[in-house]
Amino acid sequence: MNWTAVLEIFKKDIQETTRNRYVFLSVSVLPIIIIVENLFAVIQLIGQPSGVSELNQILPVTSLIVLLIPSVVTALLASTSVVIEKNNRSLEPLLASPITDAELLLGKCLAAFVPAMVVSYGTLAVLIGAIDALTIGALGYALLPTPSMAYQVALIPLVGLLGTFISLLVSTKIKDVRAAQQVSTFAVLPILAFAAFISGIYAVDPLYQIMAIIILAVAVVFMARVTIRRFSRESILISWS
């Protein structure tokens, strides 16, 4: 594995992302919406008599909502990875280079996965800090983090990786940027549904949480193998010519 080549692909894709205003703004909007909506809900509930009990009910959901970020961000970034390069006519020279398929895919996966992790954990940290600042000032103690949040924190990288591989595979098959993003977003919805279902029963039996993590980890490995096997630079060049 030539890690220098992987790093170069990673840097190049990150630069493409920052130059693409549509993708960059799309990645930025969701965390802002999640933070603002949750803080607004907390501010409203703090002043109510039953506010504390209601907060204890919605805060686990808050951490679950953060799982939207790695799935959506990876869908936006990875799904357009190959499409944008094809439209910019920079894909053919890259595919013709001595870089191996594994190095190319790893560089592109990291370019979607790393920003998704930064945005996801950054959003979660801002939420915890801001909500605790509000509750300490109003109630005298912090409500976050809750024990159940450990499960969502563990799911973030798994959801991100699975979304990355699915979206990257979609990006090699679809020629239109927006179509690739829509298909990728739709494809990762079952992942969120599965995570939400398990999260909804965490209080019944934590064993389900462990099972969910194992299942998602197996799904990540499976999807990675499928993406690598389905990726063929020759077929991409022929089908996109």
Rosetta blueprint (number, residue, H / E / L):
1 M L
2 N L
3 W H
4 T H
5 A H
6 V H
7 L H
8 E H
9 I H
10 F H
11 K H
12 K H
13 D H
14 I H
15 Q H
16 E H
17 T H
18 T H
19 R H
20 N L
21 R H
22 Y H
23 V H
24 F H
25 L H
26 S H
27 V H
28 S H
29 V H
30 L H
31 P H
32 I H
33 I H
34 I H
35 I H
36 V H
37 E H
38 N H
39 L H
40 F H
41 A H
42 V H
43 I H
44 Q H
45 L H
46 I H
47 G L
48 Q L
49 P L
50 S L
51 G H
52 V H
53 S H
54 E H
55 L H
56 N H
57 Q H
58 I H
59 L H
60 P H
61 V H
62 T H
63 S H
64 L H
65 I H
66 V L
67 L L
68 L H
69 I H
70 P H
71 S H
72 V H
73 V H
74 T H
75 A H
76 L H
77 L H
78 A H
79 S H
80 T L
81 S H
82 V H
83 V H
84 I H
85 E H
86 K H
87 N H
88 N L
89 R L
90 S L
91 L H
92 E H
93 P H
94 L H
95 L H
96 A L
97 S L
98 P L
99 I L
100 T L
101 D H
102 A H
103 E H
104 L H
105 L H
106 L H
107 G H
108 K H
109 C H
110 L H
111 A H
112 A H
113 F H
114 V H
115 P H
116 A H
117 M H
118 V H
119 V H
120 S H
121 Y H
122 G H
123 T H
124 L H
125 A H
126 V H
127 L H
128 I H
129 G H
130 A H
131 I H
132 D H
133 A H
134 L H
135 T H
136 I H
137 G H
138 A H
139 L H
140 G L
141 Y L
142 A L
143 L L
144 L L
145 P L
146 T L
147 P L
148 S L
149 M H
150 A H
151 Y H
152 Q H
153 V H
154 A H
155 L H
156 I H
157 P H
158 L H
159 V H
160 G H
161 L H
162 L H
163 G H
164 T H
165 F H
166 I H
167 S H
168 L H
169 L H
170 V H
171 S H
172 T L
173 K L
174 I L
175 K L
176 D L
177 V H
178 R H
179 A H
180 A H
181 Q H
182 Q H
183 V H
184 S H
185 T H
186 F H
187 A H
188 V H
189 L H
190 P H
191 I H
192 L H
193 A H
194 F H
195 A H
196 A H
197 F H
198 I H
199 S H
200 G H
201 I L
202 Y L
203 A L
204 V L
205 D L
206 P L
207 L H
208 Y H
209 Q H
210 I H
211 M H
212 A H
213 I H
214 I H
215 I H
216 L H
217 A H
218 V H
219 A H
220 V H
221 V H
222 F H
223 M H
224 A H
225 R H
226 V H
227 T H
228 I H
229 R H
230 R H
231 F L
232 S L
233 R H
234 E H
235 S H
236 I H
237 L H
238 I H
239 S H
240 W L
241 S L
